[in-house]
Amino acid sequence: MKVLIATQKPFAAAAVNAIREILEKAGHQVALLEKYPDTEELIRNISDVDAMIIRSDKVTAAVLDAAPALKLVVRAGAGYDNVDLEAASAHKVVVMNTPGQNSNAVAELAIAMMIFMARNQFTPATGTEIMGKTLGIQAFGNVGRLVGSKASALGMKVKAVDPFLSKQQIEDGGAEALESLEELYSSCDYISVHIPATPQTIGSIGYKLITSMPKGATLVNTARKEVIDEAGLEKALEDRPDLKYVTDIAPDNLAALKEKFGLRVFATPKKMGAQSAEANVNAGLAAARQIVAFFESGCTRFQVNK
């Protein structure tokens, strides 16, 4: 089978070599497409591809139309909203993710962002400490649990809300389980967001939730840009000069936010939650192993479409 590694943001060279070794050992042919300029270039390289490993690359209906041999797409990472799942299912293409492989890298970034904002982006002004503060975690999956454990080790009190987990499951993960988002936001000095972008979550974090946060609170987003109501966020920061926002996904209105609110807002230059050497290798190798298992035994354990 021919496997294409299609990455506008490439894996580290060591990861590429390890992915290639796993796939070639299993008898697959490997092709590499890195730093390509647009979707049209991807389309030109996919006509005879049986499987594909991607990162944040967009797999649209047009891409799938151009890939008659394609049977499997593996997103090296947890999120998969960059893949048109409906179109993939219509083309009988299995889509998988690699949950957990980037989790520690994202969790460490979330903690680092809290400290960065608590210390006024490392400017000389007097900051605060996160020890003794309360952290609320919105979605208590792989990343959320790691953020919680690291925060606890730093002396924070941890609360969480996750509609897909029982109270006991959240408590077993080391957090106090709350009943609602309203209760979480209103009772926590920091909120760390870890929800996917779905029709139910897009734009769901807005003015009402943000302004319910305690005085001096900080909202931390290492999830998806789309889950934030950006107009609501801007109005909340205007009406509550004590609040802060830090994100790994720059909002569309970042320039306006920075101009109005200065050090109260920060966004990383590009999404870097998974940008660690370890995560880079882990996710890529997991993707390669899932491809091997799929073609050897039909394993679809991490399939995200039906």
Buried (B, 14 or more C-beta within 10 A) or exposed (E): BBBBBBBBBBBBEEBBEBBBEBBEEBEBEBBBBEEBEEBEBBBEBBEEBBBBBBBBBBBBEBBBEBBEEBBBBBBBBBBBBBBBBEBBBEBEBBBBBBBBBBBBBBBBBBBEBBBBBBBBBEEEEEBBEBEEBBBBBBBBBBBBBBBBBBBBEBEBBBBBBBEEBEEEBBEEBBBBBBEEBEBBBBBBBBBBBBBBBEEEBBBBBBBEBBBBBBEEBBBBBBBBBBBBBBEBBBBBBEEBEEBBBBBBBBBEBBEEBBEEBEEBBBBBEEBBBBBBEBBBBBBBBBBBBBBBBBBEEEBBEBBBBE
